[in-house]
């Protein structure tokens, strides 16, 4: 038996195991998930480890948001999937918005140049008209 991280977009959907890494001992530890989606999360016990049942963001849902290179010393390419219109916001470590742009389904990526911003950790958030769809941490060297 092993603990696993479960996700569902809302209460009308089934729970699915999502890709994650974990570390720890028999009595304590943590989960690390690279991309968070809006919805519900839970921890469950997987009695039969079967990688076929894992939610693979690269195939089933597509990767909602991808950033490369990360970390970077100059520009970042931000790829995303959105079905309508929305926005991408970038926040510094203190939560101050440092960049915002509108996006639409026909636009699949943007290039972000931090310019004169200080090196550090930044958070990218992808929104549709109503909700935050995904967030990602980036490191600007």
GIBELZI-V557553 format. One record per residue. RES is the residue in one letter. OMEGA is omega in whole degrees, 0 to 359 (NA if undefined). D_CENTER is the distance of its C-alpha to the mean C-alpha in whole Angstrom. Layout:
res=(RES & RES)
omega=(OMEGA & OMEGA)
d_center=(D_CENTER & D_CENTER)
This chain:
res=(X & X & X & X & X & X & X & X & X & X & X & X & X & X & X & X & X & X & X & X & X & X & X & X & X & X & X & X & X & X & X & X & X & X & X & X & X & X & X & X & X & X & X & X & X & X & X & X & X & X & X & X & X & X & X & X & X & X & X & X & X & X & X & X & X & X & X & X & X & X & X & X & X & X & X & X & X & X & X & X & X & X & X & X & X & X & X & X & X & X & X & X & X & X & X & X & X & X & X & X & X & X & X & X & X & X & X & X & X & X & X & X & X & X & X & X & X & X & X & X & X & X & X & X & X & X & X & X & X & X & X & X & X & X & X & X & X & X & X & X & X)
omega=(178 & 176 & 180 & 179 & 182 & 181 & 168 & 182 & 178 & 186 & 179 & 183 & 177 & 174 & 178 & 175 & 181 & 180 & 180 & 170 & 180 & 180 & 177 & 181 & 180 & 186 & 180 & 180 & 181 & 173 & 174 & 180 & 187 & 184 & 177 & 177 & 175 & 180 & 183 & 176 & 177 & 175 & 181 & 177 & 178 & 181 & 178 & 180 & 182 & 184 & 179 & 182 & 182 & 175 & 181 & 183 & 182 & 183 & 189 & 181 & 189 & 178 & 185 & 179 & 180 & 182 & 175 & 344 & 179 & 10 & 180 & 177 & 179 & 186 & 176 & 170 & 181 & 177 & 183 & 174 & 178 & 185 & 181 & 176 & 180 & 179 & 171 & 177 & 176 & 183 & 175 & 184 & 180 & 178 & 179 & 177 & 181 & 181 & 175 & 176 & 175 & 177 & 179 & 185 & 180 & 180 & 188 & 180 & 172 & 174 & 179 & 176 & 181 & 176 & 185 & 178 & 179 & 173 & 179 & 181 & 179 & 179 & 176 & 176 & 178 & 181 & 165 & 182 & 186 & 194 & 170 & 182 & 184 & 174 & 183 & 177 & 175 & 180 & 177 & 182 & NA)
d_center=(27 & 24 & 21 & 18 & 15 & 15 & 13 & 14 & 14 & 17 & 20 & 22 & 19 & 20 & 18 & 16 & 15 & 12 & 12 & 11 & 14 & 17 & 20 & 23 & 26 & 28 & 28 & 24 & 21 & 17 & 14 & 11 & 8 & 6 & 2 & 4 & 6 & 9 & 12 & 14 & 14 & 17 & 18 & 21 & 23 & 23 & 27 & 27 & 24 & 23 & 20 & 21 & 20 & 16 & 14 & 13 & 10 & 12 & 15 & 15 & 12 & 12 & 8 & 7 & 6 & 8 & 10 & 13 & 15 & 13 & 15 & 18 & 21 & 21 & 19 & 16 & 15 & 12 & 12 & 10 & 12 & 13 & 17 & 18 & 18 & 16 & 15 & 13 & 13 & 13 & 14 & 16 & 17 & 19 & 17 & 19 & 18 & 19 & 18 & 17 & 18 & 18 & 17 & 18 & 18 & 20 & 18 & 16 & 15 & 16 & 18 & 17 & 20 & 20 & 24 & 25 & 23 & 23 & 21 & 18 & 15 & 13 & 10 & 9 & 8 & 9 & 12 & 14 & 18 & 17 & 14 & 10 & 8 & 5 & 4 & 5 & 8 & 11 & 14 & 17 & 20)
